[in-house]
Amino acid sequence: MEMESAGPSAKREQLAAPAIHGNAPLPVVPTAEAIDLEPAVAERSEEPSPGAEQDEEESLDHISRLPDHVLGEVISLLTIMEGSRTQILASRWRHLWRAAPLNLDFCGLPASNNMLPSRCALVSAIIAAHQGSGRRLCLPARHLQCRADAVDAWLRSHALDNLQELEFYFCCAKHCDPELVIEALLPPPASIFRFSSTLRAATISNCYLVDDMVETLRFPHLRKLALMCVKISEVSLHNIISGCPGLECLLLSTISSIRCHRINSTTLRSIGIRSSSEQLIIEDAPMLERLLYLEMNMQMQILVISAPKLETLGCIPEKYTDSKIVFGSTVIQGLRIDSLATVVRTVKILSIHMLFFDQDMVIDLMRCFPCLEKLYAKEKSWPWDGNPWHRKNWDLLTSLDFRLKTIVLRCYHGTRLQAHFATFFVQNARMLESMILEVESCDYNGDFFEKQHEMLQMENRASRGARLSFTTGCHHDVSGIMHVDDLDLADPFACRKVNQGEKNLWRRKHLNFLRSHEIRLKTIVMRYCRGIWAQVNFASFFVLNARVLESIRLEVAPCNYDEGFFEEQHRMLQMEKRASRGKKNVEGIHDVSDLDLAHPFACGC
């Protein structure tokens, strides 16, 4: 099947930097002998004559006419590599980057084959050459253990004065037990807290926070705090939280030595917890809106004493039957309501992980949360074949007010039980606006959609404005939250896969490559293509940047070999923005049965 794309040719600026950057030299990783960060083009240029400078000033654009401190703030919002390149825009910009608030992210630095030493040398060079204050510093948390002296020297530099964001990010290897890592942790250098009076966001990981170090700490402007893989006592954690009078987002991940987390804060709006602790007690949190369980202890008990504005809750797993969530006199064990003495009317968004889609369980939860508007349900195992809700819950339909507006069913396969589960809400939720089914890529086709419309009896829906939609390639899970910024989202459970027109992760990373290399690929064949987002991102990179590309072939499973899948791939690969001006097509190949000996990898079908 061949599909021709008739869209206009893509403009080069879709993925490249502006034209003024086109001839900029690639950044050079400095050594101990060469740490000057001025672009080579600026070093080679001669000093302009006074008349030339006057002409340049007269031709300045409106942005360049802004005061230095305003332009400095703009530059500080760019990555370290993008900010440094502003020096070549014009003589007006040449001095601004070194004086602008520093935004230094270790991940954004170039590296040679000997990656770690070169990046560390580059950090030292940038900090030594910087003439302004600091805005953001992001470093690997492992440096607190293996390069503590270097980190201490960086933190004491005046180039980081007035630092607003400090992040020591932690990535634990899959084979590594975080609890074992924590036991071997050492205290961080004392200089890590010298910015306590100016910090607005902090992520501290991979260290041992001793009581003497934190007992007197105060963070008057801190809004976001994350503690990840940290050894700390319960008293010290309480002191840190109470020392943040403006704290709004708190992420606690793999905290050792604490059996019970007690939360007392008049400003907290979001809490995310991934811990082996036995208890989480929300004693007084009048502004709390989001309570997220990133990962729960099998026997963890969560006691909510006072959280009058709590709107978002989850993700609650059914498999931990010994875990409990207590609201006043109401007890939820696993996902079963043990005691329903008090209803919680504030909760509007709920996310649950079920062993199989169970109407009884969801209806009980709706009785506990009668104002629920958005439900995320994910199935953990293949469903059993039954349909018990027709008789048992029939009498509830006249007494239970369905206020659900959005239902998202994840891991939906279209089985009989799943369809009955969805049909129950389609036929009874009178305020339903949208039902979203997240399916596998092999089910993302017109035949499957039509069949589900029929099985869910959409023509008999209770809400005439309800829409049934399908999505695929979304593997977002709240358990994957690793950054405190994710807690500030209005709906942290919503799928956040990259939509058409948004920036892809590879665009910045490979900008330097695209400027200095010409991609000469004419044909690309992708085998075992399922249309998942990672594969789409991979393919679209070449579609948007390979200027002589003639054909891209996707070898797909038979269940995906249809017009619906092809049209969706055309859209997701952004074929209308392709870089090649020649003949372009996307071909779907469903089998490989013969090989051309002249081209042994080619399909002969």
KOLNU-233354 format. One record per residue (C-alpha): residue number from 1; residue in three letters; x, y, z. Coordinates in Angstrom, 3 decimals. Layout:
N
NUM; ALA; X; Y; Z
...
This chain:
605
1; MET; 0.000; 0.000; 0.000
2; GLU; 1.530; 3.335; -1.016
3; MET; 0.404; 6.672; 0.245
4; GLU; 1.448; 9.895; -1.426
5; SER; 1.734; 13.063; 0.627
6; ALA; 0.791; 16.269; -1.200
7; GLY; 1.772; 18.799; 1.461
8; PRO; 4.254; 21.611; 0.886
9; SER; 7.952; 21.188; 1.471
10; ALA; 9.172; 21.630; 5.025
11; LYS; 11.063; 24.721; 5.987
12; ARG; 14.515; 24.133; 7.377
13; GLU; 13.824; 26.203; 10.464
14; GLN; 11.475; 23.554; 11.804
15; LEU; 14.409; 21.879; 13.507
16; ALA; 17.383; 24.097; 12.944
17; ALA; 18.360; 27.255; 14.784
18; PRO; 17.677; 30.648; 13.209
19; ALA; 19.645; 31.500; 10.078
20; ILE; 21.954; 33.822; 11.991
21; HIS; 23.284; 30.754; 13.791
22; GLY; 23.915; 28.846; 10.615
23; ASN; 27.662; 29.466; 10.456
24; ALA; 28.292; 29.376; 14.194
25; PRO; 31.141; 27.051; 15.172
26; LEU; 30.377; 24.025; 17.279
27; PRO; 31.083; 24.474; 20.994
28; VAL; 34.554; 23.318; 22.012
29; VAL; 34.941; 21.364; 25.220
30; PRO; 37.544; 23.297; 27.220
31; THR; 40.539; 21.771; 28.895
32; ALA; 42.496; 23.057; 31.840
33; GLU; 44.640; 25.079; 29.443
34; ALA; 41.770; 26.513; 27.398
35; ILE; 38.665; 27.645; 29.237
36; ASP; 37.713; 30.784; 27.349
37; LEU; 34.029; 30.471; 26.416
38; GLU; 33.869; 33.259; 23.815
39; PRO; 32.740; 31.871; 20.465
40; ALA; 35.575; 31.422; 18.033
41; VAL; 33.914; 33.760; 15.576
42; ALA; 34.015; 36.575; 18.127
43; GLU; 37.704; 35.964; 18.878
44; ARG; 38.638; 36.113; 15.214
45; SER; 36.663; 39.233; 14.445
46; GLU; 38.381; 42.602; 14.478
47; GLU; 37.158; 45.490; 16.557
48; PRO; 34.564; 47.393; 14.509
49; SER; 35.166; 51.017; 13.727
50; PRO; 33.190; 53.659; 15.688
51; GLY; 31.163; 54.428; 12.597
52; ALA; 30.257; 50.787; 12.091
53; GLU; 29.106; 50.492; 15.730
54; GLN; 26.919; 53.567; 15.291
55; ASP; 25.330; 52.096; 12.173
56; GLU; 24.720; 48.817; 14.007
57; GLU; 23.099; 50.608; 16.944
58; GLU; 20.785; 52.472; 14.589
59; SER; 19.691; 49.193; 12.962
60; LEU; 19.015; 47.356; 16.223
61; ASP; 15.792; 45.396; 16.427
62; HIS; 13.250; 46.114; 19.150
63; ILE; 14.451; 43.234; 21.350
64; SER; 18.057; 44.440; 21.285
65; ARG; 16.912; 47.854; 22.472
66; LEU; 15.699; 46.387; 25.783
67; PRO; 17.773; 47.099; 28.914
68; ASP; 20.604; 44.719; 29.794
69; HIS; 18.887; 43.301; 32.860
70; VAL; 15.783; 42.388; 30.815
71; LEU; 17.820; 40.689; 28.092
72; GLY; 19.777; 38.907; 30.812
73; GLU; 16.557; 37.433; 32.207
74; VAL; 15.577; 36.265; 28.720
75; ILE; 18.971; 34.599; 28.192
76; SER; 18.754; 32.906; 31.600
77; LEU; 15.632; 31.071; 30.406
78; LEU; 17.602; 29.421; 27.589
79; THR; 19.730; 26.300; 27.923
80; ILE; 23.431; 26.804; 28.592
81; MET; 24.371; 26.063; 24.965
82; GLU; 21.672; 28.293; 23.488
83; GLY; 22.493; 31.095; 25.912
84; SER; 26.201; 31.036; 25.057
85; ARG; 25.432; 31.292; 21.336
86; THR; 23.647; 34.613; 21.815
87; GLN; 27.122; 36.193; 21.980
88; ILE; 27.462; 35.970; 18.196
89; LEU; 24.183; 37.764; 17.406
90; ALA; 25.696; 41.254; 17.480
91; SER; 28.158; 43.320; 19.474
92; ARG; 25.171; 44.474; 21.568
93; TRP; 24.734; 40.885; 22.801
94; ARG; 28.406; 39.946; 23.182
95; HIS; 28.750; 40.717; 26.893
96; LEU; 25.219; 39.787; 28.015
97; TRP; 25.542; 36.028; 28.510
98; ARG; 28.429; 36.232; 30.957
99; ALA; 26.563; 38.798; 33.038
100; ALA; 23.108; 37.173; 32.821
101; PRO; 21.818; 34.940; 35.642
102; LEU; 23.485; 31.579; 35.072
103; ASN; 21.337; 28.596; 33.992
104; LEU; 23.721; 25.631; 34.164
105; ASP; 22.405; 22.124; 33.481
106; PHE; 24.949; 19.313; 33.491
107; CYS; 22.835; 17.248; 31.073
108; GLY; 22.896; 20.011; 28.467
109; LEU; 26.676; 20.197; 28.222
110; PRO; 28.614; 18.690; 25.302
111; ALA; 30.995; 15.857; 26.100
112; SER; 33.913; 14.132; 24.467
113; ASN; 34.499; 10.383; 24.564
114; ASN; 35.764; 10.750; 28.108
115; MET; 32.385; 12.112; 29.126
116; LEU; 32.446; 12.782; 32.860
117; PRO; 35.830; 14.550; 33.207
118; SER; 35.162; 16.792; 30.210
119; ARG; 31.761; 17.881; 31.519
120; CYS; 33.145; 18.523; 35.004
121; ALA; 35.938; 20.615; 33.483
122; LEU; 33.357; 22.529; 31.484
123; VAL; 31.290; 23.239; 34.622
124; SER; 34.388; 24.607; 36.336
125; ALA; 35.221; 26.729; 33.289
126; ILE; 31.741; 28.213; 32.981
127; ILE; 31.480; 29.056; 36.673
128; ALA; 34.986; 30.567; 36.702
129; ALA; 34.264; 32.760; 33.666
130; HIS; 30.779; 33.864; 34.686
131; GLN; 30.461; 37.460; 35.854
132; GLY; 26.831; 37.534; 36.932
133; SER; 24.743; 35.806; 39.548
134; GLY; 23.139; 32.358; 39.481
135; ARG; 19.610; 31.300; 38.534
136; ARG; 19.616; 27.488; 38.163
137; LEU; 22.145; 24.725; 38.787
138; CYS; 21.412; 21.100; 37.881
139; LEU; 23.988; 18.389; 38.672
140; PRO; 24.024; 14.578; 38.999
141; ALA; 23.395; 13.564; 42.608
142; ARG; 26.240; 11.042; 42.455
143; HIS; 28.676; 13.969; 42.498
144; LEU; 27.707; 14.569; 46.132
145; GLN; 29.353; 11.240; 46.946
146; CYS; 32.195; 10.829; 44.445
147; ARG; 33.109; 14.470; 43.681
148; ALA; 32.163; 16.256; 46.880
149; ASP; 35.190; 18.586; 46.823
150; ALA; 34.447; 19.779; 43.285
151; VAL; 30.767; 20.302; 44.118
152; ASP; 31.738; 22.258; 47.229
153; ALA; 34.018; 24.524; 45.182
154; TRP; 31.281; 25.142; 42.604
155; LEU; 28.668; 25.951; 45.240
156; ARG; 30.956; 28.446; 46.994
157; SER; 31.578; 30.419; 43.806
158; HIS; 30.163; 33.957; 43.663
159; ALA; 28.868; 33.100; 40.167
160; LEU; 26.048; 31.197; 41.898
161; ASP; 25.064; 33.938; 44.330
162; ASN; 21.281; 34.402; 44.635
163; LEU; 20.663; 30.952; 43.136
164; GLN; 16.931; 30.269; 42.723
165; GLU; 16.836; 26.614; 41.575
166; LEU; 19.147; 23.851; 42.788
167; GLU; 18.734; 20.287; 41.549
168; PHE; 20.788; 17.193; 42.300
169; TYR; 18.947; 14.658; 40.168
170; PHE; 19.081; 10.963; 41.002
171; CYS; 18.914; 8.016; 38.622
172; CYS; 19.118; 4.603; 40.253
173; ALA; 20.102; 1.639; 38.098
174; LYS; 17.360; -0.939; 37.625
175; HIS; 19.449; -3.674; 39.250
176; CYS; 20.285; -1.467; 42.217
177; ASP; 18.305; -1.595; 45.469
178; PRO; 17.739; 2.034; 46.622
179; GLU; 17.560; 0.927; 50.250
180; LEU; 21.078; -0.523; 50.022
181; VAL; 22.330; 2.649; 48.343
182; ILE; 20.891; 4.810; 51.123
183; GLU; 22.689; 2.904; 53.881
184; ALA; 26.081; 3.851; 52.385
185; LEU; 25.323; 7.549; 51.868
186; LEU; 27.528; 10.329; 53.217
187; PRO; 26.465; 13.869; 54.242
188; PRO; 26.653; 16.514; 51.482
189; PRO; 29.002; 19.512; 51.732
190; ALA; 27.663; 22.257; 54.002
191; SER; 27.749; 24.718; 51.087
192; ILE; 24.692; 22.982; 49.600
193; PHE; 22.509; 25.043; 51.936
194; ARG; 24.169; 28.441; 51.511
195; PHE; 21.369; 29.447; 49.113
196; SER; 18.573; 28.722; 51.595
197; SER; 17.529; 32.371; 51.683
198; THR; 17.050; 32.652; 47.881
199; LEU; 16.014; 29.178; 46.668
200; ARG; 12.570; 28.775; 45.097
201; ALA; 12.941; 25.138; 43.975
202; ALA; 15.253; 22.440; 45.338
203; THR; 15.832; 18.755; 44.608
204; ILE; 18.209; 17.002; 47.000
205; SER; 19.136; 13.395; 46.308
206; ASN; 21.592; 10.667; 47.171
207; CYS; 22.864; 11.968; 50.509
208; TYR; 22.526; 11.674; 54.279
209; LEU; 20.959; 14.751; 55.888
210; VAL; 22.130; 14.625; 59.494
211; ASP; 20.106; 16.322; 62.226
212; ASP; 22.751; 18.938; 63.068
213; MET; 22.894; 20.073; 59.449
214; VAL; 19.190; 20.803; 58.970
215; GLU; 17.771; 21.611; 62.398
216; THR; 18.162; 25.394; 61.966
217; LEU; 17.554; 25.622; 58.212
218; ARG; 14.991; 28.097; 56.918
219; PHE; 13.846; 28.460; 53.289
220; PRO; 11.674; 31.592; 53.237
221; HIS; 11.084; 31.586; 49.443
222; LEU; 11.078; 27.850; 48.666
223; ARG; 8.022; 26.761; 46.650
224; LYS; 9.027; 23.282; 45.441
225; LEU; 11.020; 20.655; 47.346
226; ALA; 11.994; 17.105; 46.365
227; LEU; 13.878; 14.657; 48.575
228; MET; 14.877; 11.524; 46.667
229; CYS; 16.884; 8.562; 47.920
230; VAL; 17.744; 10.475; 51.070
231; LYS; 18.523; 9.261; 54.580
232; ILE; 16.903; 11.584; 57.106
233; SER; 15.207; 11.365; 60.489
234; GLU; 11.535; 12.101; 61.060
235; VAL; 12.401; 15.116; 63.224
236; SER; 14.680; 16.610; 60.565
237; LEU; 12.081; 16.129; 57.818
238; HIS; 9.507; 17.891; 59.981
239; ASN; 11.987; 20.732; 60.616
240; ILE; 12.643; 21.192; 56.892
241; ILE; 8.934; 21.317; 56.021
242; SER; 8.145; 23.704; 58.869
243; GLY; 11.078; 25.872; 57.757
244; CYS; 9.436; 26.448; 54.354
245; PRO; 6.575; 28.894; 55.010
246; GLY; 5.695; 29.123; 51.302
247; LEU; 6.095; 25.447; 50.264
248; GLU; 3.542; 24.374; 47.625
249; CYS; 4.879; 21.111; 46.115
250; LEU; 6.567; 18.295; 48.067
251; LEU; 7.996; 15.111; 46.526
252; LEU; 9.212; 12.379; 48.890
253; SER; 10.805; 9.432; 47.114
254; THR; 12.598; 6.515; 48.794
255; ILE; 13.124; 8.203; 52.148
256; SER; 14.959; 6.012; 54.636
257; SER; 14.783; 5.899; 58.446
258; ILE; 11.208; 7.216; 58.634
259; ARG; 8.281; 5.017; 59.571
260; CYS; 5.687; 7.778; 59.636
261; HIS; 5.411; 10.950; 57.539
262; ARG; 3.450; 13.730; 59.248
263; ILE; 2.357; 16.661; 57.117
264; ASN; 1.462; 20.000; 58.681
265; SER; 1.555; 22.878; 56.220
266; THR; -0.798; 25.754; 55.536
267; THR; 0.589; 26.294; 52.012
268; LEU; 1.125; 22.807; 50.494
269; ARG; -0.926; 22.174; 47.343
270; SER; 0.624; 18.945; 46.018
271; ILE; 2.241; 15.921; 47.670
272; GLY; 3.822; 13.000; 45.847
273; ILE; 5.098; 10.027; 47.839
274; ARG; 7.115; 6.961; 46.853
275; SER; 8.200; 5.379; 50.083
276; SER; 8.462; 2.215; 52.144
277; SER; 7.166; 4.062; 55.194
278; GLU; 4.289; 2.554; 57.117
279; GLN; 2.203; 5.701; 57.600
280; LEU; 1.417; 9.027; 55.980
281; ILE; -0.649; 11.341; 58.162
282; ILE; -2.071; 14.553; 56.709
283; GLU; -2.734; 16.316; 59.988
284; ASP; -3.363; 19.848; 58.755
285; ALA; -3.153; 20.834; 55.083
286; PRO; -5.882; 23.412; 54.376
287; MET; -4.620; 24.163; 50.834
288; LEU; -3.792; 20.592; 49.722
289; GLU; -5.303; 19.832; 46.282
290; ARG; -3.336; 16.808; 44.994
291; LEU; -2.270; 13.670; 46.881
292; LEU; -0.349; 11.282; 44.625
293; TYR; 0.823; 7.786; 45.522
294; LEU; 3.744; 7.167; 43.199
295; GLU; 4.401; 3.837; 44.875
296; MET; 2.952; 2.434; 48.084
297; ASN; 4.132; 0.087; 50.771
298; MET; 2.013; -3.080; 50.796
299; GLN; 0.827; -2.238; 54.312
300; MET; 0.956; 1.551; 54.173
301; GLN; -1.779; 3.457; 55.957
302; ILE; -2.719; 6.953; 54.825
303; LEU; -4.713; 8.984; 57.292
304; VAL; -6.261; 12.245; 56.059
305; ILE; -7.364; 14.258; 59.076
306; SER; -7.732; 17.694; 57.521
307; ALA; -7.498; 18.437; 53.785
308; PRO; -10.674; 20.369; 52.927
309; LYS; -9.591; 21.241; 49.367
310; LEU; -8.334; 17.835; 48.207
311; GLU; -9.428; 17.369; 44.568
312; THR; -6.988; 14.874; 43.018
313; LEU; -6.267; 11.438; 44.467
314; GLY; -4.351; 8.393; 43.243
315; CYS; -3.085; 6.192; 41.975
316; ILE; -4.699; 3.661; 44.365
317; PRO; -3.728; 0.024; 43.658
318; GLU; -6.089; -2.851; 44.320
319; LYS; -3.310; -5.413; 44.698
320; TYR; -2.192; -4.080; 48.100
321; THR; -5.174; -5.342; 50.074
322; ASP; -3.520; -4.560; 53.417
323; SER; -2.997; -0.873; 52.612
324; LYS; -5.558; 1.604; 53.917
325; ILE; -6.732; 5.134; 53.190
326; VAL; -8.758; 6.735; 55.945
327; PHE; -10.930; 9.847; 55.593
328; GLY; -12.434; 10.504; 59.008
329; SER; -14.503; 7.387; 59.704
330; THR; -14.395; 6.135; 56.109
331; VAL; -11.882; 3.352; 55.468
332; ILE; -10.749; 2.269; 51.984
333; GLN; -8.736; -0.965; 52.087
334; GLY; -7.116; -1.700; 48.765
335; LEU; -10.008; -0.488; 46.626
336; ARG; -12.753; -1.901; 48.832
337; ILE; -14.843; 0.353; 51.064
338; ASP; -14.639; -1.197; 54.522
339; SER; -16.595; 1.530; 56.249
340; LEU; -18.531; 4.349; 54.603
341; ALA; -19.407; 6.755; 57.401
342; THR; -18.274; 10.005; 55.748
343; VAL; -18.341; 10.980; 52.082
344; VAL; -15.552; 13.071; 50.572
345; ARG; -17.204; 15.621; 48.308
346; THR; -14.073; 17.542; 47.323
347; VAL; -12.383; 14.803; 45.259
348; LYS; -13.020; 15.328; 41.536
349; ILE; -10.158; 13.365; 39.900
350; LEU; -9.423; 9.759; 40.883
351; SER; -6.939; 7.252; 39.450
352; ILE; -7.064; 3.533; 40.289
353; HIS; -5.219; 0.355; 39.267
354; MET; -7.541; -2.655; 39.238
355; LEU; -6.874; -6.327; 38.773
356; PHE; -9.799; -6.259; 36.334
357; PHE; -12.496; -3.702; 35.554
358; ASP; -15.065; -4.145; 38.325
359; GLN; -18.282; -2.068; 38.298
360; ASP; -19.112; -2.881; 41.922
361; MET; -15.792; -1.526; 43.098
362; VAL; -16.081; 1.687; 41.066
363; ILE; -19.662; 2.300; 42.205
364; ASP; -18.606; 1.952; 45.853
365; LEU; -15.832; 4.484; 45.240
366; MET; -18.334; 6.843; 43.598
367; ARG; -20.502; 6.619; 46.701
368; CYS; -17.433; 7.621; 48.744
369; PHE; -16.541; 10.415; 46.269
370; PRO; -19.988; 11.579; 45.069
371; CYS; -18.660; 14.645; 43.209
372; LEU; -16.176; 12.661; 41.113
373; GLU; -15.855; 14.126; 37.598
374; LYS; -12.844; 12.356; 36.090
375; LEU; -11.924; 8.688; 36.502
376; TYR; -8.737; 6.949; 35.338
377; ALA; -8.930; 3.157; 35.527
378; LYS; -6.173; 0.773; 34.518
379; GLU; -6.414; -2.995; 34.377
380; LYS; -3.497; -4.996; 35.711
381; SER; -4.371; -8.470; 34.419
382; TRP; -6.421; -10.081; 31.665
383; PRO; -10.086; -9.795; 32.661
384; TRP; -12.270; -12.702; 33.627
385; ASP; -15.387; -13.259; 31.563
386; GLY; -18.356; -12.136; 33.615
387; ASN; -20.867; -9.345; 33.949
388; PRO; -22.285; -9.088; 37.492
389; TRP; -23.469; -5.509; 37.562
390; HIS; -26.823; -5.850; 35.795
391; ARG; -28.746; -7.221; 38.794
392; LYS; -26.656; -6.227; 41.814
393; ASN; -26.430; -2.513; 41.044
394; TRP; -29.712; -1.978; 39.241
395; ASP; -31.363; -0.485; 42.344
396; LEU; -28.510; 2.017; 42.701
397; LEU; -29.204; 3.699; 39.385
398; THR; -32.158; 5.664; 40.769
399; SER; -30.317; 6.792; 43.925
400; LEU; -26.743; 7.370; 42.698
401; ASP; -26.032; 10.632; 40.909
402; PHE; -23.447; 10.040; 38.178
403; ARG; -21.425; 13.251; 37.851
404; LEU; -18.619; 11.726; 35.818
405; LYS; -17.636; 13.879; 32.864
406; THR; -14.504; 12.046; 31.693
407; ILE; -13.571; 8.372; 31.908
408; VAL; -10.184; 7.077; 30.760
409; LEU; -9.764; 3.295; 30.507
410; ARG; -6.171; 2.164; 30.098
411; CYS; -4.951; -1.184; 28.762
412; TYR; -8.250; -1.560; 26.915
413; HIS; -8.403; -4.660; 24.694
414; GLY; -12.074; -4.631; 23.761
415; THR; -12.933; -7.838; 25.625
416; ARG; -16.492; -8.631; 26.593
417; LEU; -16.095; -7.658; 30.261
418; GLN; -14.259; -4.434; 29.424
419; ALA; -16.979; -3.487; 26.944
420; HIS; -19.696; -4.186; 29.532
421; PHE; -17.827; -2.115; 32.101
422; ALA; -17.626; 0.835; 29.691
423; THR; -21.247; 0.355; 28.544
424; PHE; -22.496; 0.663; 32.116
425; PHE; -21.220; 4.242; 32.301
426; VAL; -22.155; 5.100; 28.717
427; GLN; -25.772; 4.213; 29.441
428; ASN; -26.021; 5.719; 32.940
429; ALA; -23.675; 8.718; 33.222
430; ARG; -25.933; 11.567; 32.127
431; MET; -23.212; 14.213; 32.403
432; LEU; -20.555; 12.214; 30.533
433; GLU; -18.649; 14.272; 27.978
434; SER; -15.814; 11.989; 26.942
435; MET; -14.814; 8.340; 27.234
436; ILE; -11.218; 7.695; 26.201
437; LEU; -10.003; 4.159; 25.519
438; GLU; -6.222; 3.651; 25.475
439; VAL; -5.569; 0.678; 23.182
440; GLU; -2.628; -1.207; 21.725
441; SER; -1.342; -0.033; 18.362
442; CYS; -2.621; -3.204; 16.651
443; ASP; -6.154; -2.253; 17.733
444; TYR; -5.818; 1.340; 16.550
445; ASN; -7.817; 1.002; 13.337
446; GLY; -11.222; 1.757; 11.930
447; ASP; -12.623; -1.757; 12.260
448; PHE; -11.844; -1.878; 15.979
449; PHE; -13.336; 1.595; 16.521
450; GLU; -16.539; 0.663; 14.707
451; LYS; -16.885; -2.573; 16.645
452; GLN; -16.441; -0.788; 19.998
453; HIS; -19.024; 1.841; 19.051
454; GLU; -21.447; -1.009; 18.492
455; MET; -20.502; -2.993; 21.628
456; LEU; -20.723; 0.102; 23.874
457; GLN; -24.142; 0.937; 22.360
458; MET; -23.204; 4.571; 21.819
459; GLU; -26.542; 5.226; 20.106
460; ASN; -28.233; 4.540; 23.485
461; ARG; -25.900; 6.731; 25.562
462; ALA; -27.439; 8.659; 28.455
463; SER; -25.531; 11.840; 27.572
464; ARG; -26.206; 12.922; 24.012
465; GLY; -23.030; 15.012; 24.023
466; ALA; -20.769; 12.110; 25.070
467; ARG; -17.916; 11.276; 22.693
468; LEU; -15.992; 8.024; 22.378
469; SER; -12.339; 8.455; 21.430
470; PHE; -9.317; 6.190; 21.149
471; THR; -5.631; 6.774; 21.730
472; THR; -2.492; 4.681; 21.540
473; GLY; 1.202; 5.013; 22.267
474; CYS; 0.590; 6.643; 25.650
475; HIS; 2.427; 4.890; 28.464
476; HIS; 2.244; 7.711; 30.988
477; ASP; 1.943; 6.532; 34.557
478; VAL; 2.035; 8.653; 37.687
479; SER; 4.507; 6.137; 39.143
480; GLY; 7.018; 7.476; 36.621
481; ILE; 7.032; 10.968; 38.151
482; MET; 10.628; 11.814; 39.016
483; HIS; 10.510; 15.615; 39.070
484; VAL; 8.808; 17.949; 41.491
485; ASP; 7.522; 20.117; 38.618
486; ASP; 5.187; 17.271; 37.598
487; LEU; 3.284; 17.680; 40.865
488; ASP; 2.129; 21.134; 39.820
489; LEU; 0.060; 19.896; 36.876
490; ALA; -3.690; 20.441; 37.057
491; ASP; -4.211; 16.785; 36.063
492; PRO; -1.061; 14.719; 36.730
493; PHE; -2.708; 11.523; 35.420
494; ALA; -3.394; 12.850; 31.923
495; CYS; -1.332; 11.447; 29.066
496; ARG; 1.372; 13.918; 28.120
497; LYS; 2.743; 12.339; 24.975
498; VAL; 4.176; 14.800; 22.465
499; ASN; 1.487; 16.204; 20.200
500; GLN; 1.982; 17.430; 16.666
501; GLY; 3.682; 20.816; 16.719
502; GLU; 5.294; 20.380; 20.147
503; LYS; 9.043; 20.093; 20.628
504; ASN; 10.442; 16.584; 20.448
505; LEU; 13.213; 15.526; 22.803
506; TRP; 15.730; 14.969; 19.997
507; ARG; 15.450; 18.398; 18.406
508; ARG; 17.814; 20.253; 20.720
509; LYS; 20.140; 17.347; 21.275
510; HIS; 21.002; 16.956; 17.574
511; LEU; 20.971; 20.601; 16.455
512; ASN; 24.772; 20.691; 16.190
513; PHE; 24.763; 17.510; 14.122
514; LEU; 22.170; 18.905; 11.719
515; ARG; 24.178; 22.076; 11.162
516; SER; 27.386; 20.283; 10.253
517; HIS; 26.153; 17.090; 8.544
518; GLU; 24.058; 16.436; 5.483
519; ILE; 21.774; 13.414; 5.794
520; ARG; 22.023; 11.602; 2.449
521; LEU; 19.613; 8.773; 3.166
522; LYS; 17.257; 8.022; 0.275
523; THR; 15.426; 4.985; 1.626
524; ILE; 14.611; 3.999; 5.202
525; VAL; 13.003; 0.676; 6.138
526; MET; 11.673; 0.258; 9.679
527; ARG; 10.813; -3.297; 10.608
528; TYR; 8.474; -4.424; 13.386
529; CYS; 6.862; -0.990; 13.353
530; ARG; 3.886; -0.777; 15.741
531; GLY; 3.270; 2.961; 15.607
532; ILE; 4.274; 3.617; 19.216
533; TRP; 5.445; 7.122; 20.029
534; ALA; 9.139; 6.287; 20.305
535; GLN; 9.072; 4.800; 16.788
536; VAL; 7.149; 7.797; 15.463
537; ASN; 9.693; 10.198; 16.977
538; PHE; 12.526; 8.185; 15.416
539; ALA; 10.959; 8.194; 11.952
540; SER; 9.851; 11.832; 12.018
541; PHE; 13.431; 12.923; 12.759
542; PHE; 14.489; 11.701; 9.315
543; VAL; 11.298; 12.821; 7.587
544; LEU; 11.896; 16.388; 8.772
545; ASN; 15.671; 16.484; 8.178
546; ALA; 16.695; 14.104; 5.365
547; ARG; 16.616; 16.371; 2.302
548; VAL; 17.155; 13.670; -0.312
549; LEU; 14.848; 11.063; 1.231
550; GLU; 12.734; 9.310; -1.410
551; SER; 10.931; 6.608; 0.554
552; ILE; 10.311; 5.472; 4.111
553; ARG; 8.864; 1.961; 4.508
554; LEU; 7.155; 0.693; 7.627
555; GLU; 6.872; -3.080; 8.055
556; VAL; 3.775; -3.564; 10.181
557; ALA; 1.751; -6.441; 11.599
558; PRO; -1.249; -7.618; 9.532
559; CYS; -3.661; -6.148; 12.097
560; ASN; -2.244; -2.670; 11.332
561; TYR; -2.299; -3.031; 7.563
562; ASP; -5.249; -0.772; 6.785
563; GLU; -6.063; 2.760; 5.660
564; GLY; -6.772; 4.020; 9.166
565; PHE; -3.315; 3.107; 10.449
566; PHE; -1.615; 4.543; 7.347
567; GLU; -3.443; 7.860; 7.611
568; GLU; -2.587; 8.132; 11.303
569; GLN; 1.121; 7.509; 10.583
570; HIS; 1.074; 10.124; 7.816
571; ARG; -0.215; 12.650; 10.319
572; MET; 2.104; 11.647; 13.168
573; LEU; 5.202; 11.646; 10.929
574; GLN; 4.284; 15.197; 9.794
575; MET; 4.709; 14.304; 6.124
576; GLU; 3.374; 17.694; 5.057
577; LYS; 6.481; 19.240; 6.655
578; ARG; 8.983; 16.841; 5.081
579; ALA; 12.422; 18.168; 4.174
580; SER; 12.807; 16.274; 0.878
581; ARG; 11.518; 17.969; -2.274
582; GLY; 11.528; 14.810; -4.389
583; LYS; 8.974; 12.050; -4.468
584; LYS; 7.916; 11.110; -0.943
585; ASN; 5.871; 8.198; 0.213
586; VAL; 5.195; 6.075; 3.251
587; GLU; 4.725; 2.429; 2.427
588; GLY; 3.133; -0.136; 4.708
589; ILE; 4.546; -3.645; 4.244
590; HIS; 2.802; -6.493; 6.045
591; ASP; 5.170; -9.386; 5.225
592; VAL; 8.716; -10.170; 4.074
593; SER; 8.687; -13.234; 1.820
594; ASP; 11.453; -12.705; -0.716
595; LEU; 14.811; -10.948; -0.953
596; ASP; 16.437; -9.213; -3.885
597; LEU; 19.937; -10.671; -4.172
598; ALA; 21.304; -7.397; -5.513
599; HIS; 19.986; -5.755; -2.364
600; PRO; 19.935; -8.561; 0.211
601; PHE; 18.056; -6.501; 2.806
602; ALA; 15.290; -5.405; 0.428
603; CYS; 11.832; -6.883; 0.585
604; GLY; 10.734; -8.741; -2.538
605; CYS; 7.047; -8.774; -1.735
